[in-house]
Amino acid sequence: MSDNVQRDSSSILCDMCTGEDRKAARKTCMKCEISMCVQHLEAHLTTPVLLQTHPLTEPMAIDGNTKCPQHEKLLEYYCLDDKTCVCVSCAIEDQHRLHNMKTFSTAHKELLEKLKAEQKDLQVKTEDDNMSLEKWEKSEREKLARSSVRLIEAVTNLRDISLTTQLRFYIHKTLESGMSGSESESEGGGGRLAVPEDGVELLGDPDEGRPAAQLLQLSGSDVGAGGAHASQDVSYRLIHRPFVGNFHRLPLRRSAGAKNTKHDSVVAKKKKRDQIQKQ
């Protein structure tokens, strides 16, 4: 509306000046449909009839866009209901007579204030949306971090449980193998290996002297407490140590009350030879 009707006052020249030296217009007479400089405007300002009947406005270019196509009159008002520019006849006689009408200057001022208010509201809404988006992103990052921690803990627990199960199975098989081999040696040597009641005391950590049962208990307790490092260290020492070798290097002990039949037989034969020689 402002671009079609109103122009920059410095670019509007006086229509009454002749020649190339035309001065800038100071006012535009809506009745005469001309723009005038200070010198030619004096008549409109000093003549009472012209002053009362010829409305003056800020300098504006009068062309086909500034006239009503229906009444061929200047567009002086702005219809807020239809959002269009109208002339005096449209505002008084035609369909716009019951509409909300404003002069160009008043309508321009009100619309500009409304536009600024809408722009401010839009800016506030945009800032609120940005803050909400940042909060949502922060919340999602925290959820993702918590999920990652739970996943790592679950994988670690599964690994420790699997490692402990393998460790228990390996110790059990090692004990069975060691016990069967020791019993064979005891029977072949005429003696019997005395094995402790718990059956586990024979195996242990050769570096620290701790029995395998204690290491196994330590491994289980570490896993229960969520400590993966300790259980891995114990498992490494137990799996990579030759338990069977340690078992066979243990000295054989005779159980209390066991008879050495081979030794008794040798002693009896020696006594018999001595008796024969004496005779």
Summary of the structure (lengths in Angstrom):
residues: 279
radius of gyration: 56.6
end to end distance: 155.0
largest distance: 183.4
contacts: 708
relative contact order: 0.06
helix: 59%
strand: 9%
